Amino acid sequence: MNISAFEISKKLKGTIVGDAKVKIHTLSRIEDAKEGSITFLAHDKYLPFLDRTNASAVLVSDDLEFDQKNSTTLIRVRDPYAAFTQLLIEWSTDHNPKQEGIHPTAIINSSAQIGNGVFLGPYACVGANSVVKDGVQIYAHSIIGDNVIVQANTILHPRVTILNDSEIGKNCILHSGVVIGSDGFGFAPQKNQVYLKIPQLGRVIINDNVEIGANTTIDRATLGSTIIGEGVKLDNLVQIAHNVEIGSHTVIAAQTGIAGSSKIGSRCVIGGQVGIIGHLKLGDGVQIQGQSGVIKNIPDGKAVQGTPATDYKSFYKSYVLFKDLPKIESRLSTLEKNK
């Protein structure tokens, strides 16, 4: 990046306050920005940094009022955070161009189909009858099993494993350590107190524009398919069990686990370290606060918290009483003594 503040303001449909000719060549946080960088101010709590930042330009809101004490160029926009995100996307594209070509150590089964503009990094493997569509990026040591389909422009970072019969949609991003299609946790108890493994014969289907964080695992179905809907975003260290279905544009934070055959609706927001038992149905637009334990169905649009998870507002009313129980117990004891 080597662009003037004026060019950035034009790109973002913003308004310049200050030197429009100042050159920008990097992006920074407002706390540690240096000359030649652009940053953003999206919250009032960061206002003190504006007076002492070394950034050459700062994105600020159209309606932000303040007394500026330095000469930093400002670019007023409707939404500074969204505008900075746009710059981040362009910066990332410039610094991480798509690669092409097949590394000599890559292993491709003779029956596999490889599209145009595909990149296969060192020691990447593609199994029998698998299809890798145009523009796919498969980085070092990633493994594609047999009968797998990877649709166009998907990115597999190093050491991703996609096991047999899985299907990955277009424009997906799978970060390092992701495992797709491992066996579901299916064991039948026997009379002699041992467990009989139940064969897992299904598959995993991941739709378009899904992003899956590092070391997340998605198990194949026992029969049928485990399904991840379009636009779903999964954080690192998420566990999705067999036959789970997740609706479109749901986001799930780290260390959440969803047990087998539960159905999650669309546009849900699930916090970190949430546990969801099997065979539940969660509606569309559900919000689950972090560290909650979900043991029953949740209707559309409901916000819940706690273990077992209950209505968000009810939880906090109960919590107020819970944290004061020692005081309440002491008062009751005093009253009983004074009878």
Summary of the structure (lengths in Angstrom):
residues: 339
radius of gyration: 25.8
end to end distance: 78.8
largest distance: 89.3
contacts: 1146
relative contact order: 0.06
helix: 17%
strand: 29%
